[in-house]
Structures are given as structure tokens and as C-alpha cells.
Amino acid sequence: MLAPPYYFTLTDEEIFAYYKDVAASNEKKTPILGYNIPQCTNNVSVANFERLLDIDCIKGYKNSWNDMQEITSEIAGTCINQFIIKMRMIFGL
């Protein structure tokens, strides 16, 4: 599980670059779970997570954000379709 960097405020593009760099240096292709914990680190938006799913070794996402209404409204967009496809691939469904 990998949280975004903390201490400095980052843009979505910088957070994406961080995960992409970590994935690129992951020689063993160990699965990576993104971790959104905005009360302690930079917030990973659902739209940014959707982009992260295109990186091969990023396999999932844990969200410790307590605003379920906002999460639900964001997930209701196009991200959910890609997420379902990715989960089916991971679990062989």
C-alpha cells in the first residue's frame, strides 16, 4: 500500500508522476495499492485514480476519506466502469 507524499501540497499531475515513478522503479512488478488518506497526505482524486489504473502494477485503491457522499458522486462517473473491468481482470471474473 502506497500513500502519496506528505508535507508538501501536490497537484494531481505531481501525484500521478509520483505513483508512475514508483511503478517504473518496481522491477519485480510487485502489486501496488494506492492509499488515499487526505487527512494525513495529499488527496488522490477519483479522476486521478482512474488514470493510475492504467499503470500495470497498480492493482487497487484504499480510500480512508470519510466524505462518502463526495466519493459516491465522483465514482458514479466513468471511473467505475474501468474499475470494474480492472477488478474482474485481477480476480479472474
C-alpha positions in Angstrom: 0.0 0.0 0.0 1.4 3.3 -1.1 0.2 6.7 0.1 1.1 9.9 -1.8 3.9 12.1 -0.4 3.1 14.3 2.6 4.4 17.6 4.0 4.1 19.4 0.6 0.9 20.2 -1.3 1.0 18.5 -4.7 -1.2 18.8 -7.8 -2.9 15.8 -9.4 -0.2 15.8 -12.0 2.5 15.6 -9.4 0.8 12.8 -7.5 0.3 10.9 -10.7 4.0 11.3 -11.6 4.9 10.1 -8.1 3.0 6.8 -8.5 4.2 6.4 -12.1 7.9 6.8 -11.0 7.4 4.3 -8.1 5.8 1.8 -10.5 8.6 2.3 -13.1 11.2 1.5 -10.4 9.3 -1.6 -9.3 11.5 -4.2 -11.0 9.7 -7.2 -9.5 6.3 -5.8 -10.6 5.0 -6.2 -7.0 1.3 -5.1 -7.0 0.8 -1.6 -5.6 -2.3 -0.5 -3.8 -2.8 3.3 -3.9 -3.8 4.7 -0.5 -5.8 7.9 -0.2 -5.7 9.3 3.3 -6.2 13.0 2.8 -6.3 13.9 6.5 -2.6 13.0 6.5 -1.4 13.3 2.9 -2.3 14.8 -0.4 -5.8 13.8 -1.6 -5.9 11.4 -4.6 -8.9 12.4 -6.6 -11.1 9.6 -8.1 -10.2 11.1 -11.6 -6.5 10.8 -10.8 -7.0 7.2 -9.5 -8.8 6.4 -12.8 -5.6 7.4 -14.6 -3.5 5.4 -12.2 -5.4 2.2 -13.1 -3.7 2.3 -16.5 -0.3 1.6 -14.8 0.2 -2.2 -14.9 1.3 -2.8 -11.3 -1.3 -0.5 -9.6 -4.0 -3.0 -8.7 -6.3 -1.2 -6.4 -7.1 1.7 -4.1 -7.8 2.1 -0.4 -9.7 5.2 0.5 -9.8 6.4 4.1 -11.7 9.5 3.2 -14.7 10.0 5.4 -16.9 12.0 2.9 -18.8 9.1 1.4 -21.2 11.4 -0.4 -18.4 13.1 -2.4 -16.7 9.7 -3.1 -20.0 8.2 -4.3 -20.7 11.1 -6.6 -17.2 11.0 -8.1 -17.3 7.2 -8.6 -20.6 7.5 -10.4 -18.7 8.9 -13.3 -16.6 6.9 -15.9 -14.2 5.7 -13.3 -16.5 2.9 -12.1 -16.6 1.1 -15.4 -12.8 1.0 -15.7 -12.5 -0.1 -12.0 -15.0 -3.0 -12.5 -13.1 -4.1 -15.6 -9.8 -4.0 -13.7 -11.2 -5.9 -10.7 -12.6 -8.6 -13.0 -9.1 -8.9 -14.5 -7.4 -9.1 -11.1 -9.9 -11.7 -9.7 -10.4 -13.6 -12.9 -14.1 -12.9 -13.1 
